[in-house]
Amino acid sequence: MALKITEECINCDVCEPECPNEAISAGEEYYVIDPNRCTECVGHFDTPQCVEVCPVECIPKDENHEESEEQLWAKYRQLISAAQV
């Protein structure tokens, strides 16, 4: 399941550089996570790094993008393959 950033985001800028998949970017009002790039850090870390560093705990799982761990691994492999081309 991809993660999302809620409106409680304070735009502190700590999550964006922590994302190994470059899934986090500045949105109109607060940071956003691209569900097509978010693997919850599967393939990189044991826990989502954005969640680890968020000072206001505004990064829950995105119920609109449910994915199994197998699907997250498949997305990770696809992102890695695309980056190598």
C-alpha positions as a LaTeX table, in Angstrom:
\begin{tabular}{lrrr}
\hline
Residue & $x$ (\AA) & $y$ (\AA) & $z$ (\AA) \\
\hline
Met1 & 0.00 & 0.00 & 0.00 \\
Ala2 & 1.38 & 3.39 & $-0.88$ \\
Leu3 & 1.57 & 6.09 & 1.72 \\
Lys4 & 0.02 & 9.55 & 1.63 \\
Ile5 & 0.69 & 12.86 & 3.30 \\
Thr6 & $-2.27$ & 14.47 & 5.03 \\
Glu7 & $-3.17$ & 18.12 & 5.43 \\
Glu8 & $-1.51$ & 18.12 & 8.85 \\
Cys9 & 1.81 & 18.42 & 6.95 \\
Ile10 & 3.78 & 21.47 & 8.10 \\
Asn11 & 6.03 & 21.57 & 5.00 \\
Cys12 & 9.15 & 21.02 & 7.07 \\
Asp13 & 11.00 & 19.49 & 4.08 \\
Val14 & 12.45 & 16.51 & 5.98 \\
Cys15 & 10.59 & 13.73 & 4.16 \\
Glu16 & 11.42 & 14.55 & 0.55 \\
Pro17 & 15.17 & 13.86 & 0.65 \\
Glu18 & 14.62 & 10.64 & 2.66 \\
Cys19 & 12.57 & 8.94 & $-0.08$ \\
Pro20 & 14.77 & 6.50 & $-2.04$ \\
Asn21 & 12.23 & 6.35 & $-4.87$ \\
Glu22 & 11.80 & 10.11 & $-5.28$ \\
Ala23 & 8.08 & 9.66 & $-4.69$ \\
Ile24 & 7.69 & 12.78 & $-2.52$ \\
Ser25 & 7.38 & 16.26 & $-3.97$ \\
Ala26 & 5.99 & 19.65 & $-3.02$ \\
Gly27 & 2.29 & 19.94 & $-3.72$ \\
Glu28 & 0.14 & 23.06 & $-3.90$ \\
Glu29 & $-0.44$ & 23.24 & $-0.15$ \\
Tyr30 & 1.75 & 20.49 & 1.31 \\
Tyr31 & 3.97 & 17.64 & 0.22 \\
Val32 & 2.47 & 14.76 & $-1.76$ \\
Ile33 & 3.48 & 11.16 & $-2.43$ \\
Asp34 & 3.23 & 9.65 & $-5.92$ \\
Pro35 & 1.58 & 6.25 & $-5.33$ \\
Asn36 & 3.18 & 4.95 & $-8.53$ \\
Arg37 & 6.64 & 5.44 & $-7.01$ \\
Cys38 & 5.97 & 4.70 & $-3.33$ \\
Thr39 & 7.03 & 1.22 & $-2.20$ \\
Glu40 & 6.96 & 2.06 & 1.53 \\
Cys41 & 10.76 & 1.76 & 1.19 \\
Val42 & 10.50 & $-1.96$ & 0.33 \\
Gly43 & 13.80 & $-2.90$ & $-1.28$ \\
His44 & 15.66 & $-0.10$ & 0.50 \\
Phe45 & 14.79 & $-0.06$ & 4.21 \\
Asp46 & 12.80 & $-2.06$ & 6.77 \\
Thr47 & 10.47 & 0.87 & 7.50 \\
Pro48 & 9.24 & 3.85 & 5.47 \\
Gln49 & 11.83 & 6.55 & 5.99 \\
Cys50 & 9.39 & 9.43 & 5.53 \\
Val51 & 7.30 & 8.10 & 8.41 \\
Glu52 & 10.43 & 7.76 & 10.55 \\
Val53 & 11.44 & 11.41 & 10.12 \\
Cys54 & 8.01 & 13.11 & 10.06 \\
Pro55 & 7.71 & 15.32 & 13.16 \\
Val56 & 3.90 & 15.59 & 13.00 \\
Glu57 & 3.05 & 11.99 & 12.07 \\
Cys58 & 1.02 & 12.93 & 9.00 \\
Ile59 & 1.99 & 10.02 & 6.72 \\
Pro60 & $-0.48$ & 7.12 & 6.97 \\
Lys61 & $-1.12$ & 4.31 & 4.51 \\
Asp62 & $-3.21$ & 5.39 & 1.53 \\
Glu63 & $-6.39$ & 3.33 & 1.63 \\
Asn64 & $-6.99$ & 4.22 & $-2.04$ \\
His65 & $-3.81$ & 2.39 & $-3.09$ \\
Glu66 & $-3.82$ & $-0.96$ & $-1.32$ \\
Glu67 & $-0.91$ & $-3.19$ & $-2.27$ \\
Ser68 & 0.50 & $-6.40$ & $-0.87$ \\
Glu69 & 4.16 & $-6.76$ & 0.01 \\
Glu70 & 4.57 & $-8.79$ & $-3.19$ \\
Gln71 & 3.12 & $-5.92$ & $-5.21$ \\
Leu72 & 5.44 & $-3.44$ & $-3.48$ \\
Trp73 & 8.42 & $-5.66$ & $-4.34$ \\
Ala74 & 7.26 & $-5.84$ & $-7.96$ \\
Lys75 & 6.97 & $-2.03$ & $-8.08$ \\
Tyr76 & 10.45 & $-1.72$ & $-6.56$ \\
Arg77 & 11.92 & $-4.04$ & $-9.20$ \\
Gln78 & 10.16 & $-2.09$ & $-11.95$ \\
Leu79 & 11.50 & 1.24 & $-10.65$ \\
Ile80 & 15.03 & $-0.17$ & $-10.43$ \\
Ser81 & 14.82 & $-1.54$ & $-13.99$ \\
Ala82 & 13.54 & 1.79 & $-15.33$ \\
Ala83 & 16.35 & 3.67 & $-13.59$ \\
Gln84 & 18.98 & 1.43 & $-15.21$ \\
Val85 & 17.78 & 2.12 & $-18.75$ \\
\hline
\end{tabular}
